[in-house]
Amino acid sequence: MHYYQHHIGDYRKDTSHLTLLEHGIYRQLLDLYYISEKPLDANALRLICARTDEEQAMAMQLLNEFFTKKGDKYFHARCDNEIQLYHGKSTKAKASAKVRWNKNKDLQDANALRTDSEGNANHKPLTINHKPLTNIKPKRAEALEDYFEDFWYKYPKKVGKQEAIKAWKKAKPDILQVIDALNWQIPSKQWQQEDGKYVPNPATYLNQGRFMDEPPTIEAPF
């Protein structure tokens, strides 16, 4: 899911003791939880791009304070509840759309039967004289389309959205792999120089599979 309700009062009550840096890390952990829709593990520090020892230590402290550890996974009760509610609403929307579609189909079948048995004024089939009822597609039919919005929100160069959507559907990338790549690509020297001049267009990025690039290695000094 790429949207969740942020309850400001509850958040401020629970986090008033945090520093600004801790706030930033905690929100990154929450975002990752909602995007992946699953509990966090040791990879969370890498996925939120916690680089320094200080950031990693803070991330672990926040995981232990606000999350519940079960085995090697960190669970968050509020996140789990919001995800469950979201999927409940999505399931109801799909079921409602299916009901509407079945009713429309039944109506079409009934009209077709009347046309065959009774005929109409100019003896033309109903499918020619009348426009067919349009199939109703659920607003959030595919998770893949939802995840594109996560990519679009994070990507620093927002041009050619329609072409990017086509490229996203064609590439079908793993959203966590994309986020992991963007976490090191966005602050990279190449993407930062000359006000982002060398950041590829979103569609190009997806079509070329740039989310599968590997971060540059730093050679240890001798």
N, C-alpha and C positions, 0 to 999 in steps of 0.2 A: 504494500500500500504506500502511496506517496503523499497522503494527507492524513493528519490526525488532529484532534482538538487539543489545544494547549490551554489548560486550565490555569490561568495566571495566578489566581489566589492560592490554589493548592501548591503550585510550584514555588511561589515566593515563601510560603509558610515552611515548606520542607527544605529549602535551599538558601535561606537567608544568611547562613554562616559561611557559604562558599565564597572563594575569591573569584575575580573575573575569569581567570584562567581555568579554574575548576568548573565554573559555569559553562565555558566553551567546550570543555572536554565532556562534561556530563550530557550536554545537548547533542554532541556528536554521537555519543553512545546510544542515546534515545533514538536519534534518526536512523542509525544503523539497525537497531532492533526492529523499528517499524518497517524499514525497507526490506529487510531479510525475512521478517515475520517469523523469527525463531530466536531462541535464547542465544546469548553470546558465548564465545569461547576464547581461547588464547589468541586467536587470530584477530580479535576485536582491536587490539592495540595497533596492529599493522594496518587494518582497514580504516581506522580513524586517523592514521598517519601520525601516531604519537612517536616522535623521533628521539627526543632527548631523554636522558635518564629521569629528569624531573617530570616530564609529561607522562612517561610510562608509569612512574611511581604514583602520580596523581590519579591516572586512569585506574590502576589497580585498587587504590584507596576508595575511589568512587564506586567501583564494581562491588567491593565488599560492603560499602555503606548502604547503597540503594538497591542492590540486586541480591537475590537469594541464590547461593551456590548449591547445586545438586550435581554431584559427580564432578565433571569438568565443565559444566554449563552454568551460566549465570542467567537466572530468570527474573523478570520484572512484572509484578502483579498488575500494575496499572496498564502497562503495555499489552500484556496478554488479554486483559479485559477489553481494551479498545480494539484489538485485532479481532477478537471474537465477535464483538458487536458489528464491526465492519463487514465481516464475512456473513453474519446473520442478515444484515440489510441487503448485501449483494445477492444472497440466495433468494430472499423474498422478492427482490426486483426481477430476477431471472424467472422465478415461478410465476409472477404476475404477468410478465411479458409473454410467457408460454401460454397462459390462460387466454390472454387477449388474442394471441395468434390462432389458437385453436378455435375460438369463437368466430374470428374472421374467416377461417377456413371452412367452418361449418356453414356460415352464411353464404360463402361462395358456392359450396356444394349444393346447398338448397336452391339458390338462384339458378344454378346450372340445370338442376332437375326440373324446375318449373319451365325453364326455357325449352327443354327437350320435349316435355309432355304437353305443354300448353301452346308453345310457340310465342312469338312476340309480333308486334305490329308490322315490322318490315322483314320478318323471317330471317333475321341475322342472329347468329349466336351472341349470347350475352357477353362473352369474352371480347367480342369485337366492338359492341356498342358501349361498353362501360369499361372504365379503367379498373384494373385489378386492385384490390386492397393491398396496401404496402405492408410488407413484413415489418414487425416492430422489433428492433434490435436493442437489447439491454444497453443502458448507458455505459456500463463498465463491463463489457462482455469478455474481454480477455486481459489476463494479468500482464501479458506482454505489452499491450498498449498503455497500461497504467505505468509500467516501469519506464516507458519512454519519457514520461513527464519527469521522473526522477533524474534521468540523464539530462534532459533539457534544462532543468532547474540548475544543475550543477555545472553544465558546460559553459565555459566563459565567452563563447562567441555564438550569439543567437541570431543566425541568418539562415534563410532557406529551410524553414521548419517543415514544410510539406515534403520536400525532398529528403529531409532527415528522417521523417516518419516512414517513408518508403524504404529507406536504407535500413532503418531499425527493424522493420518487419522482415526484410530479406535476410539480415545478418542473424537475427534472433540471439543476441548476446546475453551472457549471464550478467545481470545487473551488478552483482557483487564484484565481478571481475572488472567491469567498466569503472565502478567507483574506485576500486583499488588502483587502477591505472591512472585515473584522473587525479588521485591524491598526490601522485609524484609528478605527473605531467604538468599540471597547472602551475605549480611553483618552479618548474624547471627553467633554467637559463634561456633555453630556446623559445619557450612560450612567453616568457616575461619581457624579452628584449623588444625594443621599438614598439611599446604599447600593444603587444600581442600580435604584431604583424605576421608572425610565422605560425600562429595557431590555425590549423586547418579548419575549413568549414565543417559543420557537424556531419553532413552527408558524406563528405570525403573521409572524415575520421572513421565513420562506420563502414563505408564501402571498402576501405583499405585495411580494416581490421586492426586499427591502431591501438585498440584497447588490449590487444594481445602483445604489444611491445613490452620489453623488459626494461626495468630501470637501469640506468648506467651504474656500473660497478666502480667502487672507489678503491683504488689500489692502496694497500697498506704501505707506509714508508719503510724503507730498509734501515 
